[in-house]
Amino acid sequence: MRTFEVVTYGCQMNNHDSERIAGVLLDAGYVAAEAGSQADVVVFNTCAVRENADNRLYGNLGHLAPVKQSRPGMQIAVGGCMAQKDRHTVVDRAPWVDVVFGTNNLGSLPVLLERARVQQEAQVEILESLERFPSTLPTRRDSAYAAWVSISVGCNNTCTFCIVPALRGKETDRRPGDVLAEIQALVVEGVQEVTLLGQNVNTYGVEFGDRGAFAKLLRACGDIDGLERVRFTSPHPAAFTDDVIAAMAETPNVMPSLHMPLQSGSDAVLKAMRRSYRSEKFLGILDRVRTAIPHAAITTDIIVGFPGETDADFEATMDVVRASRFSAAFTFQYSIRPGTPAATMPNQVPRDVVQERYERLVDLVGDVAWQENLKLVGERVEVLFADGEGRKDAATHRMSGRARDNRLVHVRVPEEPELRPRPGDLAEVAITYAAPHHLNADDGLLSLRRTRGGDAWASRQSIPEENEEASRRTAITTLGIPKLVRA
């Protein structure tokens, strides 16, 4: 049995696609490679949003060239957004790559690998539209207690800095019944937190003629027994409606956290970006969210140095950041992406100017987040402990997890293993310390609730090592129906 490894660049959508890629390979008889071992098949799931993603990919491909030469039969595949964009360029720059596949045909990877092996030549297959919605593919989920669930793929917006619509196509929506069936099946498996994914979740339903579908979907999630937490990403301010705010406020398992991309606080820059809202509308949405959900934590994305951005434009962004009181922000320096309208715009901002503005913005974001976090010192919060989240410090007996508002919390836990929470368990803690990017709860657990999610995590850990057959089995979800397959 051949082993595989999936290397992922980019966003949550790419991470979820990688879970599908792993599921498809497992379903075809491949086995996940052990950590630290060289896989027989290495799959790169790429991103096309940032320039350094290209550099990282070709750097890694270069490192693998001599490895592949020394390992007859090893194969390399490149998929994802950059593969969709560059197509034959990948094989031209790295002729030792065996397969190039796009965002719309994840399920064809096993066939392409076999065809490349038999024909002894690279296989490039890029489809311009979906063969089937990717959530119908087998999926190997990384977490036992948390899951991404796609509600749509593609985007109907035309932001001048973004190439995603050209690579993932127009928005395609899943039917609500299919989404809810998948979530219900995941809950049966032990999942207690889901994140609904879409390029623009709050236009969900436009394809089947229901503009209120997203708010209805959030409320329907509230009726699923055992589903503890619901999150979503990402909405677009232009399409954000009050019925979604009401659904968030009135549905107990929809979390008080919102990721709302700002991109710029300058109306002139927003117009050049072709973002169909202005700063006043953005701030109005935040005001209404906080009126309905006073303890909501709001995060954002901001681009610095968009073509034509002046000092006054940048100061407008700083003003909106001060007014918005973000708990965190993902900040980016604008970089030219070929194929986007912004790439050929005049008045590209010099790199040294972009760097200086970027550093000032990062400092302000950190200061605002710290001020917001300090308000929580002394407050009690519920933490969902996470596997691989933050730090696990044996010396100080800390574990990490996420509060309901998605803030990262480091918690002092008991020294006795039987008293410690497991990833997936829930605890109430009191916040004792605040930093810009995390909170501490150094007084320990006020209460601990063992959960089915924690049970599911423990079950994964307890697979007998001596039973090789058992260790090569994994839970796969197809069409929302759980099945156990031999890897």
Disulfide bonds with the S-S distance in Angstrom:
none
